[in-house]
Amino acid sequence: MSNYDRNAAAPDFSANRVTAIDVGLRAFMLRVYNYMAAGVGLTGVAAFLTYQFTGPESPLMWVLILAPLGLVFFISARINTLSVEAARGLFFLYAVLVGISLSTIFHIYTESSITRVFFISAAAFGALSIWGYSTHRSLSGFGTFLFMGLIGIIVASLVNLFLRSSGLDWMISIIGVGVFAGLTAYDTQRIKEMYAPSDDATSAGRKAVMGALSLYLNFINLFMMMLRLMGGRR
């Protein structure tokens, strides 16, 4: 009995904890991706149905274009006071409003090119998100650079509303693809790091909604930038 190995018999709590965290993290990320995918699906359905019943110059479209912007700011500002159900419902409402506002693309681009660019964007998004999730390299240093690029795209897009320069539009689209590709990987890693095993159901649910919103915005913008570059116009 003197040779009995006490350490060998002791349960490996550290290994069990790592396994539990890994399982919890996978469940959390799957929840984020499911919310994001549902949002994209709602956007697509809303865009196509709106296209069937409205014209490209409907005055109501301006209201619907601005409404999603106000709603996303509201969700971001109130996320810590909203219930998980309310946050999820507002996210899906936001996805529908974005779809309605994007219905005009069916008047500009052919349906076949929209479908083709969608699948190209989805494949690129998936590869970038997987890389952001699996890489051991910290992407936090790119955050400031990507944010500055995003601000530059917004400012240039506003300026081009008046200039209507095709060259500037092409440049914005090229840079936009790079920025939103980078944000996809960056945000995926950031969302992964948001997960905490000690979170209760409410905190985890709120984080999942905000993570889904971030990835949803990256995908929609990546798709729109690629559509401007590769879409076949009517």
ZIQUICOR-V814734 format. One record per pair of residues at least 24 apart in sequence whose C-alpha atoms are under 7 Angstrom apart, sorted by the first residue. I is the first residue (numbers start at 1). J is the second residue. Records with the same first field share a line. If there is no record, write none. Layout:
I: J ; J
//
This chain:
21: 197
24: 197
25: 195
28: 208
31: 208
32: 208 ; 209 ; 211 ; 212
33: 212
35: 212
36: 212 ; 213 ; 215 ; 216
39: 92 ; 95
40: 95 ; 216
42: 95 ; 96
43: 95 ; 96 ; 98 ; 99
44: 99
46: 96 ; 99 ; 100
47: 99 ; 100 ; 102 ; 103
48: 103
50: 100 ; 103
51: 103 ; 104 ; 106
56: 104 ; 107
61: 101
64: 97 ; 100 ; 101
65: 101
68: 94 ; 97 ; 98
79: 206
84: 202 ; 205 ; 206
87: 206 ; 209
88: 209
91: 213
108: 233 ; 234
109: 231 ; 232 ; 233 ; 234
110: 232 ; 233 ; 234
113: 231 ; 232
114: 227 ; 231
117: 223 ; 226 ; 227 ; 231
118: 223
121: 222 ; 223
125: 184 ; 219
128: 181 ; 184 ; 185
129: 184 ; 185 ; 188
131: 185
132: 185 ; 186 ; 188 ; 189
133: 188 ; 189 ; 192
139: 186
146: 179 ; 183
149: 179
150: 179
173: 225 ; 228 ; 229
176: 225
177: 222 ; 225 ; 226
180: 218 ; 221 ; 222
181: 222
183: 218
184: 215 ; 218
187: 215
//
